[in-house]
Amino acid sequence: MIIVITVLIYFLILLMLSRLTSRKSYNNDAFYRANRKSPWYMVAFGMIGASISGVTFISVPGMVEKTDMTYMQTCIGFIFGYFAVAFILLPVYYKLRLTTIYSYLDSRLGKMSYKTGASFFLLSKMTGAAVRFYVVCIILQKFVLDALNVPFVITVVVMVGLIWLYTHRAGIKTLVWTDSFQTLCMFAALILIIVNVAHSMNMGVGDTVSSIISDSKSRIFIFDDWVSRQNFFKQFFSGIFIVIVMTGLDQDMMQKNLTCKTLKEAQKDMCTYGFAFVPANLLFLSLGVLLITFASRQGINIPATGDELLPMFAATGKLGDLVVILFTIGIVAASFSSADSSLTALTTSFCVDIKGKPEDERLRKISHLMISVLFIIFILLFKTINSKSMIDVIYILCSYTYGPLLGLFAFGLLTKYKVRDNLVPVVALLSPLICYIINIFSSKFWGYEFGYELLMLNGLLTFLGLYLLRKK
C-alpha cells in the first residue's frame, strides 16, 4: 500500500499545480503555446525529466550488466545533437512562428509532405510514448497491484486518466511547471537511492566513487570492434541523429521550447538541458554498477532481464521502505513527465496538422480525450510483445518511424528543390520497409546487425527518394 499512497499524494500535488497554472488562462493558445511566455530556465529543467522518462529510470541501470557503461558514448553524441537543433532547426521554427513544426513541410514541400510528416509523428509518438508509460504501469502491477488483485487494464486506465485530469485544461502551460517539479523529484529520488545503496554496503562517498571506477562494468569506450553495436563511432553518431529526430523533429519535445519568449532564450534552454544528459545518465549507470556489486556481496542472482535489476531491489523492500518510496516517486515522475507532454503534443498535432482547426476549443477537448483512450489501447497492445530492454525497443522503433521525418526535413533544409508532392507518402513508406529488408539480409549473410545507425540509413533512403522525385 505504501506505493499506492505515494502515487496518490504525488498526483494531488500535480493536480494542485495544474489548477494554479490554468486558473487565468486555459484557452487554445495556452494549451498549444503557453501564450509564449515560459521562462527558459523552467523549460530547460523540465525538459530533462520529459526527455528521460520512466524507461531511462528502469532500463539504463540494467544496461550495465550486458553493455557496461558504453551507453555514455551515445549520451556524448546527444550534446552535439542538441547544439544542431538549437542553431539549425530552432531559428527556422521561430522565424516562421510555428505552432507545430510540421507546418514547415507545408510551406517548403507541399500539403502531402506536410500530412505525411505529421502522420509519421503521430504514429511514432503514440507508439514510443506507450512503450515508455508501459514501464511504470507494469512495475506497479507486478510489485503492488497483482497482490491486490487489480487487473492490468484498470491500472492503465487509472494512470492515463490521472494524466488527462491535470493536462486537459491548460496543456503545455501547465506542463512547463509540472515537468519542472517532476524533474526535481526524479533526481532527488535517484541521488537518494544511490546514497542508500552505498550506505547498505557501508561505503562513503570516496569508497563509492572508487568502487564504481575500478569495476570492470565501468568501461565506456569501444574503438576496436567495428561489428559491435557498442562501437564508439556508431553510438556517437547515432546519439547525434537520435536527438535531431527525437527532439528537433518531434512536436512533443519542441512544443515546450517554442513557448519561450525569444529564439535566444529557446537556444539557451536547449543547450543547457543538452549538457545535462551526460551527468544524468552517468548517475543512472553508476547506480547499475552499485546494484550489481551489492548483489554480488549478498549472493543474490542478477535477473536475466536488465529492466528488472533496479525494481528487484528498490520495489521489493530489499533496501528498506524509504527506497521503495523514492523508487516509486522516481519512476512515476519520469513517466508522468514524458506521457503528459506526449498526450498534449499528439492533441496539438492532430488538431492543427491533421484537422487544420487550431482555434476550435471543442475539437481540442474531444481530441485530447480520444487520444488518451487510444493511448490506453496502445499500452495494452504493447504488453503482448514485451521483450528486450525497453530503451532498445524505443530506439529501434525510432529508427523505423522517425527516419522518414529525418529525410523530409533534411531535404527541405539542405536543398532548394521542390518535389512531386503526391508521391512523398510512397517514399516515406518504402524507406522503412527497405531498411527492414537490408537489416535482415545484412544479419543473415554478413553477420552485421544494424543498431541505432539504422535511423541514419532510413533518413538517407528517404532523402534519396525525394531527390529522385525532385523538380526545380
C-alpha positions as CSV (number, residue, x, y, z in Angstrom):
1,M,0.0,0.0,0.0
2,I,2.9,2.3,0.5
3,I,3.4,2.7,-3.3
4,V,-0.3,3.4,-3.9
5,I,-0.3,6.1,-1.2
6,T,2.9,7.6,-2.6
7,V,1.3,7.8,-6.1
8,L,-1.9,9.4,-4.9
9,I,-0.1,12.1,-2.9
10,Y,2.2,12.8,-5.8
11,F,-0.8,13.1,-8.1
12,L,-2.6,15.5,-5.8
13,I,0.4,17.8,-5.9
14,L,0.3,17.7,-9.7
15,L,-3.4,18.5,-9.7
16,M,-2.8,21.5,-7.5
17,L,-0.1,22.8,-9.8
18,S,-2.5,22.3,-12.7
19,R,-5.2,24.4,-11.0
20,L,-2.7,27.2,-10.2
21,T,-1.3,27.4,-13.7
22,S,-4.6,27.2,-15.5
23,R,-6.8,29.5,-13.4
24,K,-6.3,32.6,-15.5
25,S,-6.0,31.1,-19.0
26,Y,-7.0,27.7,-20.3
27,N,-7.8,28.5,-24.0
28,N,-6.1,27.0,-27.1
29,D,-3.2,29.5,-27.1
30,A,-2.4,28.4,-23.5
31,F,-2.8,24.7,-24.4
32,Y,-0.7,24.8,-27.5
33,R,1.9,27.6,-26.9
34,A,1.6,28.6,-23.2
35,N,1.0,32.2,-24.6
36,R,4.7,32.2,-25.5
37,K,5.7,33.4,-22.0
38,S,7.5,30.5,-20.5
39,P,10.8,31.2,-18.6
40,W,13.6,29.5,-20.5
41,Y,15.2,28.1,-17.3
42,M,12.0,26.4,-16.3
43,V,11.6,24.9,-19.7
44,A,15.2,23.6,-19.7
45,F,14.9,22.0,-16.2
46,G,11.5,20.4,-17.0
47,M,12.7,19.1,-20.4
48,I,15.3,16.9,-18.6
49,G,12.6,14.9,-16.9
50,A,10.4,14.9,-20.0
51,S,13.2,13.5,-22.1
52,I,14.5,10.9,-19.7
53,S,11.1,9.1,-19.0
54,G,10.5,6.1,-16.8
55,V,12.3,3.9,-19.4
56,T,15.6,5.5,-18.6
57,F,14.9,5.1,-14.9
58,I,14.3,1.4,-15.3
59,S,16.4,0.4,-18.3
60,V,19.7,2.4,-18.1
61,P,20.9,0.9,-14.7
62,G,20.2,-2.6,-16.1
63,M,22.1,-2.0,-19.3
64,V,25.3,-2.1,-17.3
65,E,25.1,-5.9,-16.9
66,K,25.4,-6.6,-20.6
67,T,27.0,-3.5,-22.2
68,D,28.9,-1.9,-19.3
69,M,28.7,1.9,-19.4
70,T,29.0,2.1,-23.2
71,Y,25.7,3.9,-23.4
72,M,27.6,7.0,-22.4
73,Q,29.0,7.1,-25.9
74,T,25.5,7.8,-27.2
75,C,25.0,10.4,-24.5
76,I,28.1,12.3,-25.6
77,G,26.6,12.4,-29.1
78,F,23.4,13.8,-27.6
79,I,25.3,17.1,-26.7
80,F,26.2,17.7,-30.4
81,G,22.7,16.8,-31.4
82,Y,21.2,19.4,-29.1
83,F,23.5,22.1,-30.5
84,A,22.4,21.2,-34.0
85,V,18.8,21.5,-33.0
86,A,19.4,24.8,-31.3
87,F,21.3,26.5,-34.1
88,I,19.9,24.9,-37.2
89,L,16.2,24.0,-36.5
90,L,15.1,26.4,-33.8
91,P,15.9,29.5,-36.0
92,V,13.6,28.1,-38.7
93,Y,10.8,27.4,-36.3
94,Y,11.0,30.8,-34.6
95,K,11.2,32.7,-37.9
96,L,8.0,31.1,-39.1
97,R,6.3,31.4,-35.7
98,L,5.1,27.8,-35.9
99,T,2.6,26.2,-33.6
100,T,3.6,22.7,-34.8
101,I,6.9,22.1,-36.5
102,Y,5.4,20.1,-39.3
103,S,3.8,23.2,-40.7
104,Y,7.3,23.9,-42.2
105,L,6.9,21.0,-44.5
106,D,3.7,22.5,-45.9
107,S,5.3,25.8,-47.0
108,R,8.5,24.1,-48.2
109,L,7.4,20.9,-49.9
110,G,3.7,20.7,-50.1
111,K,0.4,19.6,-48.5
112,M,1.1,15.8,-48.8
113,S,4.6,16.1,-47.4
114,Y,3.1,18.1,-44.5
115,K,0.4,15.5,-43.8
116,T,2.9,12.6,-44.2
117,G,5.3,14.2,-41.7
118,A,2.6,14.8,-39.2
119,S,1.2,11.3,-39.6
120,F,4.6,9.7,-39.0
121,F,4.9,11.8,-35.9
122,L,1.5,10.7,-34.6
123,L,2.4,7.0,-35.2
124,S,5.9,7.4,-33.8
125,K,4.9,9.3,-30.7
126,M,1.9,7.2,-29.8
127,T,4.0,4.0,-30.1
128,G,7.1,5.4,-28.3
129,A,5.0,7.1,-25.5
130,A,3.1,3.9,-25.0
131,V,6.3,1.9,-24.6
132,R,7.6,4.4,-22.0
133,F,4.4,4.6,-20.0
134,Y,4.1,0.8,-20.1
135,V,7.1,0.6,-17.8
136,V,5.6,2.4,-14.8
137,C,2.3,0.6,-15.2
138,I,3.9,-2.9,-15.4
139,I,6.2,-2.1,-12.4
140,L,3.2,-1.0,-10.3
141,Q,1.3,-4.0,-11.4
142,K,4.0,-6.6,-10.8
143,F,5.2,-5.4,-7.4
144,V,2.0,-4.0,-5.9
145,L,-1.4,-4.3,-7.7
146,D,-1.2,-8.0,-8.6
147,A,-1.2,-8.7,-4.8
148,L,-4.4,-6.6,-4.5
149,N,-6.0,-8.5,-7.5
150,V,-6.3,-5.3,-9.6
151,P,-6.4,-6.1,-13.3
152,F,-3.7,-4.6,-15.5
153,V,-6.3,-2.8,-17.7
154,I,-7.6,-1.0,-14.6
155,T,-4.1,0.1,-13.7
156,V,-3.5,1.6,-17.2
157,V,-6.9,3.3,-17.3
158,V,-6.5,4.9,-13.9
159,M,-2.9,6.1,-14.6
160,V,-3.7,7.6,-18.0
161,G,-6.9,9.1,-16.5
162,L,-4.8,10.9,-13.9
163,I,-2.6,12.4,-16.6
164,W,-5.6,13.6,-18.6
165,L,-7.1,15.2,-15.5
166,Y,-4.2,17.6,-14.9
167,T,-3.4,18.3,-18.6
168,H,-6.8,18.8,-20.2
169,R,-7.3,22.5,-19.2
170,A,-4.1,24.4,-20.0
171,G,-2.0,21.7,-21.7
172,I,1.6,22.9,-22.3
173,K,1.2,25.9,-20.0
174,T,0.7,23.5,-17.1
175,L,3.4,21.1,-18.2
176,V,6.2,23.7,-18.1
177,W,5.7,23.9,-14.4
178,T,4.6,20.3,-13.6
179,D,7.6,18.9,-15.5
180,S,10.0,21.0,-13.5
181,F,8.5,19.6,-10.3
182,Q,8.7,16.1,-11.7
183,T,12.4,16.5,-12.8
184,L,13.2,17.7,-9.3
185,C,11.5,14.7,-7.7
186,M,13.2,12.3,-10.2
187,F,16.8,13.5,-9.5
188,A,16.2,13.7,-5.7
189,A,15.0,10.1,-5.8
190,L,17.9,8.9,-8.0
191,I,20.6,10.5,-5.8
192,L,19.0,9.3,-2.5
193,I,18.7,5.7,-3.9
194,I,22.4,5.8,-4.7
195,V,23.2,7.1,-1.2
196,N,21.1,4.3,0.3
197,V,22.6,1.6,-1.8
198,A,26.1,2.8,-0.9
199,H,25.1,3.0,2.8
200,S,23.9,-0.6,2.7
201,M,27.4,-1.6,1.7
202,N,29.0,0.6,4.4
203,M,30.6,2.8,1.8
204,G,31.2,6.6,2.0
205,V,31.4,9.0,-1.0
206,G,35.1,8.2,-1.7
207,D,34.6,4.5,-1.4
208,T,31.6,4.6,-3.7
209,V,33.3,6.6,-6.4
210,S,36.4,4.3,-6.2
211,S,34.3,1.2,-6.4
212,I,32.5,2.4,-9.5
213,I,35.6,3.5,-11.3
214,S,37.5,0.2,-10.5
215,D,34.7,-2.0,-11.5
216,S,35.0,-3.8,-14.9
217,K,31.4,-2.7,-15.7
218,S,32.5,0.9,-15.8
219,R,34.0,0.6,-19.3
220,I,32.7,3.4,-21.5
221,F,34.6,3.4,-24.8
222,I,34.9,0.7,-27.5
223,F,37.0,1.7,-30.5
224,D,38.4,-1.6,-31.8
225,D,35.3,-3.7,-32.5
226,W,33.6,-2.4,-35.7
227,V,31.0,-5.2,-35.7
228,S,29.8,-4.4,-32.2
229,R,26.7,-2.3,-31.8
230,Q,28.6,-0.6,-28.9
231,N,31.4,0.7,-31.2
232,F,32.1,4.3,-30.3
233,F,31.5,5.8,-33.7
234,K,28.2,4.0,-34.2
235,Q,27.0,5.1,-30.8
236,F,28.3,8.7,-31.0
237,F,26.8,9.5,-34.4
238,S,23.6,7.6,-33.6
239,G,23.3,9.8,-30.5
240,I,23.5,13.0,-32.6
241,F,20.8,11.8,-35.0
242,I,18.6,10.4,-32.2
243,V,18.5,13.9,-30.7
244,I,17.9,15.6,-34.1
245,V,14.9,13.4,-34.8
246,M,13.5,12.6,-31.4
247,T,13.8,16.2,-30.2
248,G,14.3,18.5,-33.1
249,L,11.8,16.8,-35.4
250,D,9.4,15.8,-32.6
251,Q,6.5,18.1,-31.8
252,D,6.4,16.7,-28.3
253,M,9.9,17.8,-27.4
254,M,9.8,21.1,-29.4
255,Q,6.5,22.3,-28.2
256,K,7.8,23.4,-24.9
257,N,10.9,25.0,-26.5
258,L,8.6,27.0,-28.8
259,T,6.8,28.6,-25.7
260,C,9.9,30.6,-24.8
261,K,9.7,34.4,-25.4
262,T,12.5,34.7,-27.9
263,L,14.8,32.5,-30.1
264,K,17.8,33.2,-27.9
265,E,16.0,32.1,-24.8
266,A,15.0,28.9,-26.6
267,Q,18.6,28.3,-27.6
268,K,19.8,28.8,-24.1
269,D,17.2,26.3,-22.9
270,M,18.1,23.7,-25.5
271,C,21.9,23.9,-24.9
272,T,21.5,23.9,-21.1
273,Y,19.5,20.7,-20.9
274,G,21.6,19.1,-23.7
275,F,24.6,19.2,-21.4
276,A,22.6,17.7,-18.5
277,F,22.2,14.3,-20.2
278,V,25.8,13.3,-19.6
279,P,25.9,13.6,-15.8
280,A,22.3,12.4,-15.6
281,N,22.9,9.2,-17.4
282,L,26.2,8.7,-15.7
283,L,24.3,8.6,-12.4
284,F,21.9,6.0,-13.7
285,L,24.7,3.8,-15.0
286,S,26.6,4.2,-11.7
287,L,23.6,3.1,-9.8
288,G,23.6,-0.1,-12.0
289,V,27.2,-0.8,-11.2
290,L,26.5,-0.4,-7.4
291,L,23.4,-2.7,-7.6
292,I,25.5,-5.4,-9.3
293,T,28.2,-5.0,-6.6
294,F,25.5,-5.2,-3.9
295,A,24.0,-8.3,-5.4
296,S,27.5,-10.0,-5.6
297,R,28.2,-9.2,-1.9
298,Q,24.7,-10.5,-0.8
299,G,24.9,-13.6,-3.0
300,I,21.8,-12.5,-5.0
301,N,21.4,-13.7,-8.6
302,I,21.2,-11.0,-11.2
303,P,17.9,-11.1,-13.1
304,A,18.0,-12.2,-16.8
305,T,16.3,-9.0,-18.0
306,G,18.2,-5.8,-17.3
307,D,14.9,-3.9,-16.8
308,E,14.3,-6.0,-13.7
309,L,17.6,-5.1,-11.9
310,L,16.6,-1.9,-10.2
311,P,12.9,-2.9,-9.4
312,M,14.2,-6.2,-7.9
313,F,16.0,-4.2,-5.2
314,A,14.0,-1.0,-5.0
315,A,10.4,-2.1,-5.3
316,T,10.6,-5.2,-3.1
317,G,11.9,-3.6,0.1
318,K,15.4,-5.3,-0.1
319,L,16.9,-1.8,0.6
320,G,14.2,-0.6,3.0
321,D,10.9,1.2,2.8
322,L,12.5,4.6,2.1
323,V,14.0,3.3,-1.1
324,V,10.6,1.9,-2.1
325,I,9.1,5.3,-1.8
326,L,12.0,7.0,-3.6
327,F,11.8,4.5,-6.4
328,T,8.1,5.0,-6.8
329,I,8.5,8.8,-6.9
330,G,11.3,8.4,-9.4
331,I,9.6,6.2,-12.0
332,V,6.3,8.0,-11.6
333,A,7.9,11.4,-12.0
334,A,9.9,10.3,-15.1
335,S,6.9,8.5,-16.7
336,F,4.3,11.2,-16.0
337,S,6.5,14.0,-17.3
338,S,7.1,12.0,-20.5
339,A,3.5,10.8,-21.0
340,D,1.7,14.1,-20.2
341,S,3.7,16.1,-22.8
342,S,3.2,13.3,-25.3
343,L,-0.6,13.4,-25.0
344,T,-0.5,17.2,-25.2
345,A,1.7,17.2,-28.4
346,L,-0.4,14.5,-30.0
347,T,-3.5,16.6,-29.4
348,T,-1.8,19.7,-30.8
349,S,-0.6,17.9,-33.9
350,F,-3.9,16.2,-34.6
351,C,-6.0,19.4,-34.3
352,V,-3.5,21.7,-36.1
353,D,-1.8,19.4,-38.7
354,I,-4.4,16.8,-39.5
355,K,-7.7,18.7,-38.9
356,G,-6.4,22.2,-39.6
357,K,-8.5,23.8,-36.9
358,P,-6.1,25.3,-34.3
359,E,-8.8,27.6,-32.9
360,D,-11.6,25.0,-32.3
361,E,-11.6,24.5,-28.5
362,R,-14.3,21.9,-28.6
363,L,-12.3,19.8,-31.1
364,R,-9.2,20.2,-28.9
365,K,-11.0,18.9,-25.8
366,I,-12.6,15.9,-27.6
367,S,-9.3,15.1,-29.3
368,H,-7.4,15.1,-26.1
369,L,-9.9,12.7,-24.5
370,M,-9.9,10.4,-27.5
371,I,-6.1,10.3,-27.8
372,S,-5.9,9.4,-24.1
373,V,-8.2,6.4,-24.9
374,L,-6.1,5.4,-27.9
375,F,-3.0,5.7,-25.7
376,I,-4.5,3.2,-23.3
377,I,-5.2,0.8,-26.2
378,F,-1.6,1.0,-27.4
379,I,-0.2,0.3,-23.9
380,L,-2.4,-2.8,-23.6
381,L,-1.3,-4.0,-27.1
382,F,2.4,-3.5,-26.2
383,K,2.0,-5.7,-23.2
384,T,1.7,-8.7,-25.6
385,I,5.1,-8.0,-27.2
386,N,7.2,-7.1,-24.2
387,S,10.7,-8.3,-25.0
388,K,14.2,-6.9,-24.7
389,S,15.4,-3.8,-22.9
390,M,12.8,-1.1,-23.2
391,I,15.2,1.6,-24.2
392,D,16.4,-0.6,-27.1
393,V,12.8,-1.1,-28.2
394,I,12.2,2.7,-28.3
395,Y,15.3,3.4,-30.3
396,I,14.6,0.6,-32.8
397,L,11.1,2.0,-33.2
398,C,12.6,5.4,-33.6
399,S,14.9,4.2,-36.4
400,Y,11.9,3.0,-38.5
401,T,9.3,5.7,-37.8
402,Y,11.4,8.8,-37.4
403,G,13.7,8.1,-40.4
404,P,11.2,9.5,-43.0
405,L,10.9,12.6,-40.8
406,L,14.7,13.0,-40.9
407,G,14.8,12.6,-44.7
408,L,11.9,15.1,-45.2
409,F,13.4,17.8,-43.1
410,A,16.9,17.3,-44.4
411,F,15.7,17.6,-48.0
412,G,13.8,20.7,-47.1
413,L,16.7,22.4,-45.3
414,L,19.6,21.2,-47.4
415,T,18.2,21.6,-50.9
416,K,16.1,24.2,-52.8
417,Y,14.2,21.6,-54.9
418,K,10.5,21.1,-54.9
419,V,9.2,17.5,-55.1
420,R,6.3,15.6,-56.7
421,D,4.3,16.1,-53.6
422,N,1.7,13.4,-54.2
423,L,4.4,10.7,-54.3
424,V,6.0,11.6,-51.0
425,P,3.9,9.2,-48.9
426,V,5.1,6.3,-51.1
427,V,8.8,7.2,-50.4
428,A,8.1,7.6,-46.7
429,L,6.5,4.1,-46.5
430,L,9.1,2.4,-48.7
431,S,12.2,3.7,-46.9
432,P,11.5,1.9,-43.6
433,L,10.5,-1.3,-45.5
434,I,13.8,-1.3,-47.4
435,C,15.7,-0.7,-44.2
436,Y,14.0,-3.7,-42.6
437,I,14.9,-5.9,-45.6
438,I,18.5,-4.7,-45.6
439,N,18.8,-5.4,-41.9
440,I,17.6,-9.0,-42.4
441,F,20.0,-9.7,-45.3
442,S,22.9,-8.0,-43.5
443,S,22.4,-10.1,-40.4
444,K,21.9,-13.3,-42.3
445,F,24.7,-13.1,-44.9
446,W,27.3,-10.8,-43.4
447,G,26.7,-11.2,-39.6
448,Y,26.2,-7.5,-39.3
449,E,23.1,-6.4,-37.4
450,F,22.2,-2.7,-37.6
451,G,21.7,-0.9,-34.3
452,Y,20.7,2.7,-33.8
453,E,22.5,3.7,-37.0
454,L,19.5,2.2,-38.9
455,L,18.0,5.7,-38.3
456,M,20.6,7.3,-40.4
457,L,20.2,4.8,-43.2
458,N,16.4,5.3,-43.1
459,G,16.8,9.0,-43.4
460,L,19.3,8.7,-46.2
461,L,16.9,6.5,-48.2
462,T,14.1,8.9,-47.7
463,F,16.3,11.8,-48.8
464,L,17.4,9.9,-51.9
465,G,13.8,9.0,-52.8
466,L,12.8,12.7,-52.5
467,Y,15.8,13.6,-54.7
468,L,14.6,11.3,-57.4
469,L,11.2,13.0,-57.2
470,R,12.7,16.5,-57.3
471,K,11.6,19.3,-59.6
472,K,13.2,22.7,-60.0
